[in-house]
Amino acid sequence: MGRSVRNAVTDLATLKPIDLDAVEKEIRVQRAIDERNTPEASKEEVDLSFANTIADRLGSAATIASKDAIGRLVYQRTQAAKACEGLDFEKEKNQIRSRQSEIRVEIRRDEDDLNYAFELFQRSKAFFDQYREERSLVRPAKRGEQFGTLMAFLAIIASIEAIFNAIFLAPVDPAGIVFGWITAVLISLVNVGLGFAVGNGSKLFNSIRIHAKILGATIALIGTPLLFAFHYLVMKYRAEMSLLGEEVEAGGEYIGLSELFERTWVAILEHPFAVGDMISFIVFIVGVFIACLAIRKGFTTGDPYPGYTAAQAQFEVNRAGFVDRRNGHLDELQSLRDDVIDQIDQFIRDADAGKTKALNWAQQSRALLQSYRTFTNSVDTTASQLIERYLEPIKGREKTAVRKRLKERIEPALAHAADIEALVDDVVEAAERGAEDAREARRDADELRTETIASIDKQIADFKEKFD
């Protein structure tokens, strides 16, 4: 909209009442009166010069004002008609229906995946509940510790035993201190590894399956004595190694590792309950203690009930997967619902704004009409007062001629009042028509909003009930 159009709409200066004092100064009324009253002026002549001056001044103002008012009213009529443009409720309703269809499609699209995830969750829950019921388990399954942590613990106890064994084995090894250290490390690795395996395998005894129970009992019954036998052998081996070392220092000959094994076996057969020496017994005690730590660690790693941790983990994974999928779907449905409601609310706001805008144009047109009427009254009043002052000293024939001339020049400029009133009626009619359309669209939108919210909320509620 150009600057001139904006001024035509907002600038009401042309419709301000006529300022009588300003007009008197402008056309020099008193001077005209004085000239008319001089002795030289002919009282018989009809002098219309002053009447023409007044008529030109007031007629010009009236013409400008009427054109200005008509221009603004035409603009206001156009704006009132356009105030509610775009409020196509049928189009809006179709868009809302389309969004509702999207929600239905969204529900159907993920329903198969949700059903599958829900079925997995239900099956794993049923299996887990049955598992616990059959074994009378009330506590949650125990999680296995991290692999790194487990390895660190086993490495620590194996290192402790290796160092201890090396201190007491390496110095008396006839093959040398290096071979003694290697032997100490091998003994500790075998002890810790076998102990952990025995403890972990013994958990099978807690199973409700007979073959698993038998296997667990077998591992415990064979593995535990085997560890004691291993450390008994180490004790005897260390004792014979100490004796052989003394003999070698006294001048005896060391044949090799086979000789040491042979002497150990003979000692076991001839003196099975002889300790040999106190240090060898201490090595036996330490080895058994480390083996017990390894057995306990193997038994307590993970859950002592075979499969309990796996059953609970599977149940929790399936439950978490289903819950995440369901919640994600609910969030998406809620987002779609909010989008639909926002769309309707925006339409309602647009309808209210359009109605207000249309009624404002009607109010402005009425105010413009009132301003125009006030202006025309001021033109009549000003003309009458000026003529009365000027005509007072002159004769009747000239008064009649002057008034006739003023009427001829001013009244045509004021003859647009009917047109202006008609234009105001047009503005009001267009505004009321647009406002009524906006009211009707808002009522329909309110109903659609209520209906849509109820429909979508029911879909969401049904979905929640189905997958609760």
N, C-alpha and C positions, 0 to 999 in steps of 0.2 A: 504494500500500500504506500503510495507516494505521500510526500509531505503535505501537499495541498489537500489530499483526501483526509488525512488525519486531522488537519486543522478544521476542515469542514465539519468533522464529527465532534471534535472536542472543544473548539474555540467558539464560545457563545457571545463574543464581543458585539457582533452585529445585531444581536437581539436584546441588548441592554436598552432600557427605557431612554427616550430622548432627554437630554439635559437642556432645559429651557434657557438657562442662563448662558450656556455655551453657544447655543444657536443665536440668541440675541446679539452676543458679541460678534459672532461670525458674520451675520448678515447686516449688522449695524442697524438694528431696528430703530433705536432712538434718533439716529441721523436721518433715516427715512421719514420719521414722523416730523422732525424739525423742518426738513425740506418741504414737506407737504403743507406745513402750517405757515410758511413764509407768505408775505403779502403778494409776492410776484406769482405764486402758484395759482392757477385758475381753478376755482372751486367747481366749475362746470364740467371740466374735462374728466374723463374716466381714466385714471392712471392705474395701469395694471402691472407696472414694472416691479413694484414691491410684491405683489401677489405672485408674479412669476418667480421672483427670487425665493420666496418661501416655498412655493410649489416645487421648484427645482431641488431645493435642499431636502425637504421632507420626502418628496417623491423618490429621489435617488436613494435615500436611506431605506425607504420602504421596499423598493425594488431589490436592492442588495439583500435585505433581510429575508424577503420571501424566497429568493433564489437560494440563499444559504440554507434556510430551513427546509426547502424542498430537497436540496441535494443531500442534506444530512438524513432526512427521513427515508429517502430512497436507499441510502446506504444501510440505515438501521433495519429497514424491511428485509434487505438482502441478508444481513447478518442474523436477524431473528430467524429467518427461514433456514439458515445454515447452522444454527446453534446446535441442533440435535442431529446433524448429519453423521452417518456412520453407526448410528444405534440400530443396527440390523439384528433384531433379536432372533429371528429365525436362523440367520447365519451363525449367531453365537450359540444358539441351542444345538445346532448340528455339530459345531465344533466340540461342545461339551459331550454330546453323545459319542462323538468319535473318540474323545479321550477316555470315556468310560469303556468303550470297546477295547481300547488299548490295555486297560487294566484287566479286563476279562482275558484277553489274549496273553497278557503277562502271567496271570495265574495259571492258565492252561499250559503255557510253555514250560514252566518249571515244575508243574505238578508231578510229572513222571519222575523227574530227578528227585523231587522231594519224597515221593512215595517210596522210591528205591532206598534213599538214605534213611527214611523212617523205618523201613522194613529191616535194614541192616542193624539199625539201632535197637529195634525191638528184639531181634533175634539174639544179638550179643547180650542184651540185658537179661533175656530169659535164660541164656546159657550161664551167664555169670551168677544169677540168682540161684539156679539149680546147683551150680558148682558149690556155692557157699552153703546151701542147705544140706547137700549130701555130706559135707565135711564138717558141718556145725561151726562154720567160721563166722566170727562176728567182727573181727578186726579187719581193717583194710589191708590189701596186699602190700608187701614190703618192696620198695623199689631197689633194684640193684645199684650199687655204687658205680661211679664212673670207672671206665676201664683203666684210665691213667692212675686213679687213686688206688685201685686194687693192685696194679702192677707195682706201684711205689711201695705199698705195704709189704708185699711178698719179697721185693728186692731188698728191703731194709732188714727183714728177719733172716733172709738168706745171707746177706752180707755180715750180719752179726755172727751167725754160726760159722761162716767161712773164716772170719778173722779169728774167732775163738779157736776153731780147729787148727788153723794155721799156726797159731802160737804154740799149741801143744803137740802138733803132728810134725810140722816141718823140721824142727831141730833134731828129732830122733829118727828121721827117715834116712835109711842107709843109702838111698839113691840120691840124696842131696836136698838142699833146702828148697830149690825151685820145684822139684818134683813133689815135695811135701806140700807146697802151696797149691799146686794144681790139684792134688788129691783132696785137700781141704775144701776147695771150691766145688769140686765134683760132688763130694759128699753132701754139702749144704744144698746144692741145686736138686739132687735126687730127693733129699729129705723134704724140702719145702714143696717141691712139685708133687711128690707122691702123697704128702699129707693133705695138700689142697684138693687133690683128686679124690682121695678117700672121703673127706668131709663133704664135698659137693655131691659125690655119688651116693652117699648115705642118705641124702634127703629123699631119695626114691622110696624109702621105707614109709614115708608119710602118705604115699599115693593110696587110693582106694582100689587100685587094680592089683590083683594078686601077683602077676608076673613082675610088676614094678616093685612091689614090696619085697619079693624074693631077691630081686637084683640088688636093691638097696641094702638088705640084710647081708647078702653075700659080700658086697663091697666092704661093709663095715667089719664083718667077721674075718675076712681075709686080709683086708688092708691094714687094720690096726695091729694085729700080731706081726704082719710083715714088716711094719715100721719098727716095732720093738726088736724083731730079729735082725733087721738091718743095723740098728744101733748096737746091738749085742755083738754083731760081727765086727763093727768098727771098733768097739771096745777091745775085743780080743786081738784084732789086727794091730791096734795101737800098742797094746802090751807086748806082743811079740816083736814089733818093730823096735821098741825100746830095748828089749833084751838083745836082739840081733845087733843093734847099734853098739851096745856095750862090748859084745864079743868082737865086733870088727875093730873097735878101738883097742882091744887087748891083743890084737894080732890075728884075729880070725879072718876068714875069707868070705866075702859077700858074692854069692853066685848070681842072684838076680831076683826079680819079682816073684818068679815061680817058687823059689825057696821060701820066701816070706809067706806066700799063700799056703804052702804045704805045712809050715810050722804052725800057722794059725789054725788050720783044720785039725792038726794033731792035738793042739792045746784044747780045742773045743771038745774033741772026743774024750781026751784023758781027764781033763779038769773042767767040765762044763759050767760049774758054779763058781769057779775061781775068778776073782776080779782082775788079778794080775798086779795092778798098782792103783793107787788112789787117783792119779791124774787120768788114767784111762776110764775110771768110773765116773769122774767128773765130766769127761767128754761124753759118756753115755747119757748122763742126766741132762746135760745141756741139749744134746741132740733130741732126746725125747720131749723136752720142754718146747723146743722149736717146732717139732712135729705136731704137738698138741695145738700150738698157735695156728699152724697151717690148716689142721683139720677143722678147728673152730671157724677159721675164716672161710674155708670152703663151704661149711654147713650154713653159715649166716649170710653168705653172699646171695643176693636175691631173696626170694621168699622160700621158707623151708617147705612149703607145700608146692610140689611140682605143678606148674601150669597156672597157679593162682595169680601170679603177677601178670602173666600173658593174657589170662582171661579178663582181668580187670583193665589192663591196658587197652585191649581190643574194644571192650565196652566203652571206655572213656573216649577213645579215638572216634568210634562210630557216633557216640552221643555228641561230642564236640563238633564233628562234621555236620551232623544233622542240625544241631542248634545254630551253627554259623550260617548254614544255608537257609534255614527258616527265618532267622533274624534278618539276614541280608534281603530276603524276599519281602519280609514285612516292612523293612526300611524303604525298599523301592516302592511298595504299594503306598506307604504313607507319603512318600515324596510325590507320587503321582496324584494322590488325593489332595495334597496341599497345592499342587500346581493347578488342579481343576478349580479348587475353591478360590485361589488367587485370581484366576481368570474371570470367574463369575463376579467376584468382588470388584475387580477392575471395571467390569462392564457396569456394575451398579454405580460405582463412583462416576463413571463417564456419563451415565444417565442423569444422575443428580446434578453434575456440573452443567450438562446441556440444558436441563430445565432451568437452573438458576440463571444461566447466561441468556436464555431466551426471554425469561421474565424481566431480566435487567434491561434488555433492549426495549421491551414494552414500556417499562417505567421511564426510561430515558426519552422515549417518544412522547409520552404524556407530559413530562417535564418540559420538553422542547415546545410542545403546543402551548403550554401555559406561558412560557417565556415569550412566544410569538404574540399571544393575545395581549400580554402586558405591554409589549412593544407597540402594537397597533393602537392600543388605548393611549399610550403616551404620544403617538403621532397625532391622533385626533385632538388630544388635549392641548398639545403644543401649538398646533395650527390654530385652534380656536382662540387661545390666549393671545397669540401674536396678532391675529386679525382683529380681535376686539380692541387691542391697544392702538392698532394702526387706524382702524375705521372709526374710532370714536368721534374725531373732529370732522369727518366728511359726511356728505349727503347720502340719502338712501339709495339713489340710483347707482352711485359708485360702489356702495357697500354690496349691493346685489351682484354687480359685475365682478367684484373681487372675489366674493364667496363662490360664484359660479366657476371662475377660473381655477380657484384652488380645488374645487370638487373635481373639475375635469382632469387636473394634473395629479392629484394625490390618490383619489379613489381607485383608479386602475391598478396602481401599485399595491393597494391593499386588497385587491379583489381575489387574491390567491388563498384567502383564509379557508374557503370551502375545500379547495384542493389539499391544503395542508391537513385539515381535519380528516379528510378521506385517507390521506397517506398514513396518518396516525392510526386510524382504524385498521388499515392494512398491516401495519407493523404489529399492532396488538393481536390481530387475528393470526398472523403468522407465528408470533411468539406463543400464543395460547395453544395453537395447533401443535407446535413443536414440544411445548411443555407437557401437553397431554400425552403425546407419543412417548415422551421420556418417562412420564408417570406409569403408563401402561407397560413399557419395557421393563421398568424397575420392578413392578409388581410381578410380572412374569419371571424376571430374573430371581426375585426372592423365592418364588415357588420352586423354580428350578434348582436353586441353591439348596433348599431344604430337601427336595427330592433326591438330588445328587449325593448330598452328604449321607442321607439315610441309605441309599443304594450302595455306595462305596463302603460305608462302615459295616453294612451287613456282609458284604463280600469279605472284608478283612476279618470280621468276627467269625464267619463260617470257616475261613482259612485257619484261624487260631484254634478253633474248636477241633478241627480235623487233625491238626498236627500238634496238639498240645501234649 
